[in-house]
Amino acid sequence: MDNLLENIGSTLKKTRTEKGLTLEAASNLTGVSKAMLGQIERTESTPTVSTLWKIATGLKIPFSELLNDKSDEDSALFIDNVDPVYESEGKMILYNVFPFNPLAGFEYFYIKMLPGANHTSSPHKASTEEYVVVTKGTLEMIIKKKKYVLKAPSAIFFKADEFHSYSNPYDEEAVFQNVVRY
């Protein structure tokens, strides 16, 4: 987890300084407080998925860039060995399996939602699309104010330029893969 926090902090600071932004200017763009941004840069705070999405959206960078360990080595990846990010009081567990690759134009997440998990994602830039494949349990989604109940195995595709939410109001864990294409 320490490597993940260090990468988030260093990527945030590098991106902010490359764009010539003060903490205050970055705060205005992201909607995340200046104090919180500073704490994240210094690895004094563990940001939520919602906070990371706000930062990525405001700074116009792929979400996975904040999570990527920048390794260029080819190797097998065991998802349980990936440092997860927790959201929804620890009930949403997000694994950044394949970080954003500008040549491919997408990032890939493996996500577990424990019973009671709920997450709302901020709108992404207009060209962003999401592909969700539910492989275990049942996932409820709200997209453009319409509710979808996705029972495994099932899938959905949508333009991610509006608020959208993921929830698991059921007694069984839900597992899904999420491909975000920019």
N, C-alpha and C positions, 0 to 999 in steps of 0.2 A: 504493500500500500504506500510505503514511503516513496518508492520510485514513481508511482502514479502521481502523487501529490507534487513531487519535485518537477515532473514533466508538465503538469498543469500550470504550476507557478511560473516556470521558466518560459513556457510557450506564451502564456498571457503577457508576461513582461516583454518578451522579445517582440511579439506582435504589436503591442501597444507602442513600444519605442520606435519600431520600424515605421509605424503610421504617424509618428510625431505626436502622440496623444499623451496628455497628462492623465493622472488617475481620475481627475475630475471630468475631463473630456470623455474618457472611456466610460465613466459612470453614466454620463448623459446619454451615450450611445446604447449602452447595454441595459440600463435600468437597474444595475447592481450598484450598491453604495460604494463610494470611494473607499471607505474603511474596509469593507469586505474584499474589494479588489486587492487592496494592499495586503490584507491577511492571506489571501490566496497566493499572491506572488511570493510572499515570505514563507509559504507552507505552514502557516499558523492556523489555517481553517480548512476543513474538508467541505468543498462545495457540493450541493445537491445536483442532481441531473437537471432540474429546472434552472438552477443558477448557471450551470455550464451551457445549457441551450441559449439562455439570454446573452451570455458572453459571446458565444460562437455567432449567434445571429447579429448582435450589435456590431461585432468587429468584422463580420462578413468572412468568417473562416469556417471550414468544416468542423462539426462537433468532434469528430475523431482526432483532429489535429491536437486538441487539448489532451487527449488520452494516449496518443501514440508514443511509444518508447523510442522511436526513430531507429530501430534495429533494421539493418539491411540484409541480415542473414536469412537464407532459406532454411526452414525447419518445420517439422510437424508441430502443430499447436494443440495442446490439450486445454480445453476451455476452463477446466477447473484450476489450471495454473495461471490463468489470466486474472489480474487484480480487478475485481468488480467495482462498480460504482453503485451505491445504494440510494434509493429514493423511496418515498412513501413510507417513512418510518421504518426503513429496512425491509419492506415487503416487496419492493421492486428491485431486482438484482440485474444489472446491465453489464454484459461482457463485450468489450470492443474487440471483436475477433479479427476483422480485417479493416484496419484504419483507412481513412480516405486516401485514395491514390488518384492524382490528377489525370493520369493517362486512362484509367478505368472510369473515373467519374462517379464512383460510389464508395460507400462504407457499409460494413455488415456488422450487425449486433445480434447476439444471442441473449434473450431476455427471459428471466423467470419472474412470474408475478405470483406471490403467495396470496392465500385468501385474504381479502380485504384491501389489496393494493389498488391504488388509484393514482394516475399521473396524467396531467394535462400538459401538452406540448405547445409552445408558442409557435406562431406561423413561421415558416421558413421562407426563403426567397422564392419568388414566383415560379421559377423553373424547377423547383425541387419536387421529386416524387418519392413516395414510400411504397414499398412492397412488404407486406406482412404475411407470414406463413405460420399458422398456429399448429404445433405438433403435439401438444399435450393439453388436456383440460379445455376450458372455455374462456374466451377473452371477449369482453364487451368493449366496443369502440364507439365514440361519437365523432363523426366526421361531417362537417357542414350542417350541424344540428340534427343529423340523422343517426339513429342508434343501429349498430350492427352487432349481432351475437354470433361469434365465430367459434364453432365447436370443432375440435381437432378431428380429422385433418381438414383444414380450410385455409383460404387465403383471401386477401383483399389488396387492391392497388388504389392509391388516391394521390391527388395533388395536395401537397402539404403546405399550401400558402395561407391556411386558416388554422385557428386553434383546433386541436384534435386531442382526444383523450383515450386512454387505455385503462381498463379496470378489470378486476377479478372479484366479483361479489359472491363467488361460489366457495364451496368447502374444499376444493381440490386445487392444487398448484396448476397454473397455466404457464406453458412454455411457448415462446414464439421467436422466430427469426425476423429481423427487420433490416431490409436493404434500403438505404437512403441514397437516391441518385440525384446528383446536382447537375 
